[in-house]
Amino acid sequence: MVPPLEVYKLNFDGSSLGNPGLAGFGGVLRDWMGNVIFSYAGPLGVRFANYVENFALFFGLRSLVERNLETSYVIEGIPSMEANVLADSLAKGRSTISKAVILDFVISF
């Protein structure tokens, strides 16, 4: 999905070779024209799959907050627990993101 004009898109993923298994994570933030703003990747040792996916999401979110980019975002990852974890964090006030909309497999804020 291409984001609308002046909206950034964060794609992320994590992987483990087994559950638990040797794991790594990564992601990329692009602008609406497809230009890479930043990317990240790294090893996580031996981890469970859910941990790795959530780590990839939160690492990307933390990177967005640290860069203080004043725009809208679309966040796209593997649809499972990530959306639920983010929604729970927002609902309980543990996030600095002011608003989130979760539609099927895409989270935008």
C-alpha positions as CSV (number, residue, x, y, z in Angstrom):
1,M,0.0,0.0,0.0
2,V,1.4,3.4,-1.0
3,P,0.7,6.0,1.7
4,P,-1.2,9.2,0.9
5,L,0.6,12.5,0.1
6,E,2.8,13.7,3.0
7,V,2.4,10.5,5.0
8,Y,5.3,8.3,6.0
9,K,5.1,4.5,6.0
10,L,6.9,2.2,8.5
11,N,7.3,-1.5,7.4
12,F,8.8,-3.9,10.0
13,D,9.3,-7.6,10.5
14,G,11.1,-10.0,12.8
15,S,12.1,-13.6,12.2
16,S,13.2,-16.5,14.3
17,L,14.6,-19.8,13.1
18,G,12.5,-21.9,15.5
19,N,10.3,-20.9,18.3
20,P,12.5,-20.1,20.2
21,G,15.3,-19.8,17.8
22,L,18.1,-17.5,16.5
23,A,16.3,-14.2,15.7
24,G,16.6,-10.9,14.0
25,F,14.5,-7.8,13.2
26,G,14.4,-5.0,10.8
27,G,12.3,-2.2,9.3
28,V,12.3,0.8,7.0
29,L,10.5,4.2,7.0
30,R,9.7,5.7,3.6
31,D,8.0,8.8,2.6
32,W,5.0,9.0,0.2
33,M,7.3,9.0,-2.8
34,G,9.1,5.8,-1.7
35,N,12.3,7.6,-0.5
36,V,14.0,5.8,2.5
37,I,14.1,8.1,5.5
38,F,15.7,5.5,7.8
39,S,16.1,1.8,8.1
40,Y,17.2,-0.5,10.9
41,A,18.1,-4.2,11.5
42,G,19.8,-6.3,14.0
43,P,20.3,-9.6,15.7
44,L,18.4,-10.6,18.9
45,G,20.0,-13.9,19.9
46,V,17.6,-16.8,20.7
47,R,14.1,-15.5,21.1
48,F,10.4,-16.4,20.6
49,A,8.7,-15.3,17.4
50,N,6.2,-13.0,19.2
51,Y,9.0,-11.2,21.0
52,V,10.9,-10.6,17.8
53,E,7.9,-9.2,15.9
54,N,7.0,-6.9,18.8
55,F,10.6,-5.8,19.2
56,A,10.7,-4.8,15.5
57,L,7.5,-2.8,15.9
58,F,8.5,-0.9,19.1
59,F,12.1,-0.3,17.8
60,G,10.5,1.4,14.7
61,L,8.1,3.4,16.9
62,R,10.8,4.5,19.2
63,S,12.9,5.6,16.2
64,L,9.9,7.7,14.9
65,V,9.5,9.4,18.3
66,E,13.2,10.1,18.6
67,R,13.3,11.8,15.2
68,N,10.2,13.9,16.0
69,L,8.9,13.9,12.4
70,E,5.8,16.1,12.4
71,T,3.6,14.2,10.0
72,S,1.2,11.2,9.8
73,Y,2.3,7.6,9.6
74,V,1.1,4.3,8.3
75,I,2.6,1.3,10.1
76,E,2.5,-2.1,8.3
77,G,3.8,-5.4,9.7
78,I,2.7,-9.0,10.1
79,P,-0.9,-8.9,11.3
80,S,-1.1,-10.6,14.6
81,M,-0.4,-9.5,18.1
82,E,1.4,-6.3,17.2
83,A,-1.8,-4.3,16.6
84,N,-3.3,-5.6,19.8
85,V,-0.1,-4.8,21.8
86,L,0.0,-1.2,20.4
87,A,-3.7,-0.7,21.0
88,D,-3.4,-2.0,24.6
89,S,-0.4,0.3,25.2
90,L,-2.3,3.3,23.9
91,A,-5.4,2.5,25.9
92,K,-3.5,2.2,29.2
93,G,-1.6,5.5,28.6
94,R,1.8,3.9,28.2
95,S,2.5,5.5,24.9
96,T,3.3,9.1,23.8
97,I,1.4,8.6,20.5
98,S,-1.8,10.7,20.8
99,K,-4.1,8.8,18.5
100,A,-4.1,5.5,16.6
101,V,-6.5,3.9,14.1
102,I,-6.2,0.2,13.6
103,L,-7.9,-1.1,10.4
104,D,-7.4,-4.8,9.7
105,F,-3.7,-5.2,9.1
106,V,-2.6,-1.5,8.9
107,I,-2.1,0.8,11.9
108,S,-2.0,4.5,11.2
109,F,-1.6,7.5,13.5
